């Protein structure tokens, strides 16, 4: 990225040699990202600013490009990230019928329910590969088959799974798919949208011919180059990374469960049904924000609720979708182990978190009431 910022200062749209150098770097990044998701051609890769823009372009762009052909129906799940649900609800306000399909207690989409609500007038089926809050891995290949039977374009939000789980747009029957390179150790400031060559989308940002006219504006070339390298590394190392991080995830959960009572795991058990980079659990009788702040002071960086909604002090939609009690949602924390973490760090992290939770519960009157048998538990 530093070399690109220094040497590739030309515009990829220009015809002089500086522009040709920049275009070559841009094309190489397309090839690297296309290889990661098994796209048929690098030309199917559109670079954006982030996954939220990619999702909005996929959802709003598809609906606006196709509603003139008849039909005004969008189907998604109730446990989507805000970058999927919010544009869907905005379209609903403009007259598009929007169906939110429920999920079960661990966040899995019911295939039978999805098949029931899909109809031939569906403009788009939109859902995620792995849940941003719960880590739940969805049966996207089966969902893609259902969409294909109804001739509905299928958008997959793979912004949390990309670079960690195998992502194959052809096996998924995906018409569109979004990635966020910073989720697999790439840079911020760049997003990816895969668009099958037959998928119609209407641009949301106009005023230039960049990205084949589908996303106007000068490309953030250093970030795109970084995204390409991150994609290449992820393709080469994803299996080793996944196995290592899965061991850390399991170690964290087993260690915490052994040392801290009254914890509730949100989402599936660690294993094949769960994204290895996500461990979401609720700590009863304390607030997750307090755990996160105190843990940070001791050198353990964790989240409390979805990063996109935590400032709004709302229960994240995914937690509401699985029917989590508000008190448990308030005590939700998320641990996100990555490729740079070591298994040797697990015991230290567990010890710090157990100590933080113990200290906070020591100040909680509801915890004292529970220990005295004066109140029940939600876990």
Secondary structure, 3 states (H helix, E strand, C coil): CHHHHHHCCCCCCCCCHHHHHHHHHHHHHHHHHHHHHCCCCHHHEEEECCHHHHHHHHHHHHHHHHHHHCCCEEEEECCCCHHHHHHHHHHHHCCCEEEEECECCCCCECHHHHHHHCCCCEEEEEEECECCCCCEECCHHHHHHHHHHCCCCEEEECCCCECCECCCCCCCCCCEEEECHHHHCCCCCCEEEEECCCCCCCCCCCCCCCHHHCCCCCCCHHHHHHHHHHHHHHHHHHHHHHHHHHHHHHHHHHHHHHHCCCEEECCCCCCCCECCCCEEEEECCCCHHHHHHHHHHCCCCCECCCCCCHHHCCCCHHHHHCCCCHHHHHCEEEECCCCCCCHHHHHHHHHHHHHHHHHHHHCCHHHHHHHCCCCCCCC
